[in-house]
């Protein structure tokens, strides 16, 4: 599992470690990892032209000491000082190693620019001189390697309200930071390389599942399993206007680990489902979870049935699409909602663009305010639990998932995992990962449809479970 901690958590862990180590040890560890990462990024060190943008924080010190190591291995290293409070010992070390102090005029000829402008404690935005230097690198196509985080982003939220660095690579220390996982800042990081510097950290604020975590969580049937013990999902989806939503959601559910799907809905929609999936059982009965809402809206949903299902306290319920708009969150039980930004906008009365700009904030706010688990779909899907504990982020998505019906597949898969025994937060996190993995697999040949994603789920799951 990849974990991301807050600035406060990182600062406390660093202070604890520095109290037990000789002075400067932590910075030297970081600088060594940074220098190696820059060399690997360039593919060489000797003769490489490296420009360091140096601010007043510890990140500037990390960059300067990394410059010392690169200069000793034959790189031409130039420091551009953007603060009168640059790390003194680091600058002296760079000059002793053969580096020099230069200006932004050196940027156009550089092979790489190293962003040591502000550290993790910096506020969003860049000062004019720093912004001018970054724009010059962009203008001349010089890649930027960010130290810890791209300068100018909001480290603890992933928000980017002001101009900021867009890095080709980010090298971070001790742990990931929240901005590495959450868009829009995550898109500004490029690939993120983590350097272990020995921090002892508390539980993370944000985490991203990896294949090993999926293997540990996925409900694999045993020799003693039957269709009921594997899980039965009740599915209320589709309408005469959108019958395909029921077919697609069912396809997503049947591509998960459950034993059976019970479809509840209009007869003509049930016939459409059975035409594709004859193994589905039509009508109510014993279930271990419900998935409700794909292809429905407040004008056509059966409110009596919907209220009866969502107000059960003992069964997990996945609520998707238009059904989110009619959910009585004051009385909801174990509910996982799966909105995109537009649907969460309607729920909270907040403009969609505001949701997109502050994804983690609004996912957490909705979860805690309404006491539901929120799976906010998007370029980086956020799964926020109602109790404010660790939020999960899915970072393995593909833009090909932006296709009609893909959310119906995800809702069905969430329901299948919940019916098979995962708690609602884990069901959302695992489903988001597998959904994205299936889309990546299906899109190997180009554009995809929602049913192609559902069809790829078994193979994507098999590949992950077999390691």
Secondary structure by P-SEA (a helix, b strand, c coil): cbbbbcaaaaaaaaaaaaaacccaaaaaaaaaaaaaaaaaaacccccbbbbbbccccaaaaaaaaaaaaaaaaccbbbbbcccccccaaaaaaaaaabbbbbcccccccccccccccccccccccccaaaaaaaaaaaaabbbbbbccccccccccccccccccccccbbbbcccccccccccaaaaaccbbbbbbcccccccccbbbbcaaaaaaccccccccccccccbbbbbbccccccaaaaaaaaaaaaaccccbbbbbccaaaaaaaaaccccccccccccccccccccccccccaaaaaaaaaacccbbbbbccccccccccccccbbbbbbcaaaaaaaccccaaaaaacaaaaaaaaaaaccbbbbccccbbbbbcccccbbbbbccccccccccaaaaaaaaaaaaaaaacccaaaaaaaaaaaaaaaaaaaaccccccaaaaaaaaaaaaaaaaac
